[in-house]
């Protein structure tokens, strides 16, 4: 019987191999066979974890997004700390080489999670943010309203900012983009 840590290690190797494939080939040319070769596992080993390449790529993106959120801790209570964290996570995601590769090499894949359905990472981010907003409502720094609805709107604003940052960079370089995103989120979440 395999240990849990060995199983996790195999899963990590598979996701790491998938990430290198995306960077090297773009998302459309990633194959299960190449992922298996790079991870040094058999295809059946991959199939025991994920049904197909799309599921592996979705898991990979979920991991990258949730890791970025975990790497930026909430620096205190209240709206200001929440907004600072959101802006910092957005900056990490904006500069993430894997997410950039997906947005540029397979916009149709990204569009599924932008326009057609909420993905796992989006749902997780909404849940975490809703909890933070609920606490900030209790301390009076965030306006009244359903925290999940507020969190969902914040997700839409930030997601749009991440997607479009490159095209507005001549007008809003990264530092100014972060400043404007901070103003937008503070304005939206403040009592008005």
N, C-alpha and C positions, 0 to 999 in steps of 0.2 A: 504494500500500500504506500502511495506517495504521501509525503508530508505536505501540510498546508503551505509551508514556506517554499518548498520545491514547486508546488503548483503555481504559487504566486510568481516565483522566479520565471517559470516557463511563460506565464501570461505576460509578464513584463518584457521578456525577450521578444515575444510575438508583437507586442505593441511597438517596441523600439524598432523592430525590423520594418513594420508597416510605416513608421514615421520616416525612416531612411528611404523607403520606396517612394513615398509621396514627394519627398524633397528631390529625389533623383529623376523621377519619371513624370510627376504630376499625378493627380488622383485617378485619371481615366486609364492609365496604363499599369496600375498596381494589380498584380495577380496574386492569388493565394499561393501558387507554386513559388513565386519569388519571395513572398513573405516567409514561407516555410524554409526555403533555402537559407535566407539570411538569419533566421532565428535558430537554425540548426535543429528543426523539429520536423516531424512528418505532417503531411496534410491532415490525416485523421486526428492528430493531436490538436490541430487548430479547430477542426470541425467539432471537437468535443466542447469547445468554449464558445465558438461563434459559428453561425450557420453559413456565412458568406463574407466576401470581402467588404461589402457595404457595412455589415455589422461591426467588423473589425475597425473600419475607419470611423464609424460613429462612436465606438468605445474609445478610440484614440483621441478624438476631439473632445469628448466628455472629460476624459482624464486631463487633457491640457488645460481646459477651461476651469475645471474645479481645482486643479493644482495652483493655477494663477490666483484664484480667489483665496485659497488656503495660505498662500505665501505672503499675503498682505493682511496682517491682523488688524482688527478694529482697535484703534488707538485710544479709545475712551467712549464714554456714552454720548448720546446726542447726535443731532443732525450734522454738525460740522465734521465729526469723526467718521460718520457714515459716508458722507459725500467725499471726504478725502480718500477713504478706502476705495470707493467705487471708481474714482478718477485714477487712482494708482493701478487698480486691476485693469481698467480699460487701457492704460498705457502699456502694461505688460502684454496684453492680448494684441494690441495694435502692432507691437514689435515682434510678436511670436512668429518665427520662421515657418512653422508648420501651418498655422492658421493663414498666414499670407500665401503660402503655396496653395492651399485649398481655395481661397478666395480668387486667386489669379488663374489657377490651372483648371478649376472646375466650379465656376460660379453656379452652374445648375445644381450641383450637389449642395452647395451652401444655401442656395435659394430654398431648398426643402425646409431648412431650419429657420429661414428668414421670413418666408411668406406662406408656407403650407402647414407646418405643424410645430409645436413646441417640442424640443428635444429634451433629453434627460438632463443635460447640463443647464439648460434654460430653466427647467422646473426647479432644480436644486438651487440655482441662484435666486429665483423668485422666493422660494421658501426661506432661505437664509436671510435675505433682505427684508422680507415681511416681518420676521422675528425681530430684527434690528429696529425696523421702523415702529413696530408695536411698542418696544421699550422706549424709543425716543418720543413717541406720542405720550407715554406715561410721564415722562419728565418735562413735557411741554415744548420740546424743540421742533417737533414735526406736527404739521396740521392734522386735523381730524380727517378721517376717511378710512375705508377698508384697506388695511396694510397690504394685502395681496394685490389689490388693484393699483395702489401706489407703486408697489414693487414692480408690477408688470409694466407700468408706464415708464418707470426708470429704465427697465431692461430695454424697452423699445428705443428710448432716447440714446442710451449708451451703445446699443448694438448698431444703430445708424451711424453714430459717431465713429465707431471702430471701422465700419465698412467704408465710409466715405472720407476718412482722414487723409488718404493719399491724394485724392482729387482736389481737396481744398488746401493742401499744404502750402502753395504759394501765397495764400491769403492768411491762413492760420497755421503757422509752424507749430510743432508739437507743444512747446511751452504755452503758446497763446491758446491752442486748442484745449489744453488742460484747464487753463484759466476760464475760458468761456463755458466749458462743460461744467466746471464748478459753479459758476454763476447760474447756469440753467437749472442744475439740480437743486441748488439752494433755493432758488426762486420758486421752483415747483413744490418743494417740500415744506417751505416756510409757511407760517400763518399769514394769510393775506387778506 
